[in-house]
Amino acid sequence: MTRVALLLAGIAPLAFAVPAAAQSMDHSMHGAAPAPTPAPSPTPAPVAQPAPEAPAEGSVEQMDHGNMQGMDMEPEASSCPPEHAAMGHCTPEAEAPDKGASDMDAMDHGAPQPSDPDCPPEHAKMGHCTPKGGSADPMAGMEDMVTTSSASGTDLPPGDATAPAPPGDWYADRIYPKAEMEHSRHDMMKENGAQTIAFISFNLAEYQARKGRDGFRWDGEAWYGGDINRLTIKSEGEGVFGEGIESAEVQALYSRAIGPYFNAQAGIRQDLGPGPDRTYATIGFEGLAPYWFEVEGALFLSNKGDLLARLEGYYDQRITQKLILQPMAEVNFALQDVPETGVGSGLSDFELGLRLRYEVVKEFAPYVGVEWARKVGDTARFARAAGEDASGVSFVMGVRAWF
């Protein structure tokens, strides 16, 4: 028995040393670099092991590894490394919620930025706004302009609210002398809409080859003014070589823009030539209709109570950049018969023409074409009674010009 007691006494220290050594070796590897992975070898079949018993209270396995001296291999700044937290050895401290924001505030060359909830540091760095209490610089006015423009423009939330009023001041006045900027703005407005311009054009200036009676015709317009208000002079007529002018008229009109493409006109018309003297009060319009049709219309009330109407238009069909085909139409109406001028009530006459012109330059384009004119109704009856033809075809050549 004595020998057995001595043998057990010698083995007991070794039994306690083996788990302690194994635990020390396991944690000493936490902070070291991982060893090279050996080549894989065939894994033996697992051997069933009995379930480990729960360690007794106070044993080595229940020791607080986080408090064991020598076990914390990380620097003091990080008391709970991720690998220890994953094994449940410790609990990491909660990161301050404002840490990211404070780091962002200090990004601008290491200098802290003023705190302004309306102007975050990332917006201030891109020049979108200026923080309150920030240092002033020469471009402060421009930054205010960008901020105001954004606030009154695309940065507004969607909805049906009334748009904000535009800024009442001029941003350039913050940098340059106000008197010089006023002079510059006046010149800019004058060059972009307030100029006074003179314009003269001849849509038709042609020779007409007719059967036995060659003649001529003109149709022109001149105006003086700006984009909104103008004084317009129109003239058209025709005649026969050797016989003089058959009919002619001149209109003096006030023209005012009523939209981007149309002008309203009012004034007087005076008839010239061998016929009776007539003066008309005139009201009408002219402009560019959809699909690029140039249209013009007017009502004429004479000093004798005669009411006439006219509608005309043309279309420029470009064959090439310089070769243009222009169909044209004109229709005249009368409310009552006017035998003195040879005009019958209703649709009195119409003209259809087709002209092909070549633009040598934009301001000068010779052309050739054909025109068919016909009088109808009582107007045709008056023409036959006077020994004239009610219809006729003319081959024309002329020039279209403006300057």
Secondary structure as GFF3:
##gff-version 3
##sequence-region A 1 403
A	DSSP	alpha_helix	2	28	.	.	.	ID=ss1
A	DSSP	three_ten_helix	60	62	.	.	.	ID=ss2
A	DSSP	three_ten_helix	65	67	.	.	.	ID=ss3
A	DSSP	alpha_helix	82	86	.	.	.	ID=ss4
A	DSSP	alpha_helix	99	105	.	.	.	ID=ss5
A	DSSP	alpha_helix	121	125	.	.	.	ID=ss6
A	DSSP	alpha_helix	140	151	.	.	.	ID=ss7
A	DSSP	three_ten_helix	171	174	.	.	.	ID=ss8
A	DSSP	alpha_helix	178	191	.	.	.	ID=ss9
A	DSSP	beta_strand	197	209	.	.	.	ID=ss10
A	DSSP	beta_strand	215	225	.	.	.	ID=ss11
A	DSSP	beta_strand	229	240	.	.	.	ID=ss12
A	DSSP	beta_strand	244	257	.	.	.	ID=ss13
A	DSSP	beta_strand	262	272	.	.	.	ID=ss14
A	DSSP	beta_strand	279	289	.	.	.	ID=ss15
A	DSSP	beta_strand	293	302	.	.	.	ID=ss16
A	DSSP	beta_strand	307	315	.	.	.	ID=ss17
A	DSSP	beta_strand	317	318	.	.	.	ID=ss18
A	DSSP	beta_strand	323	334	.	.	.	ID=ss19
A	DSSP	three_ten_helix	339	341	.	.	.	ID=ss20
A	DSSP	beta_strand	346	358	.	.	.	ID=ss21
A	DSSP	beta_strand	364	375	.	.	.	ID=ss22
A	DSSP	alpha_helix	377	385	.	.	.	ID=ss23
A	DSSP	beta_strand	391	402	.	.	.	ID=ss24
###
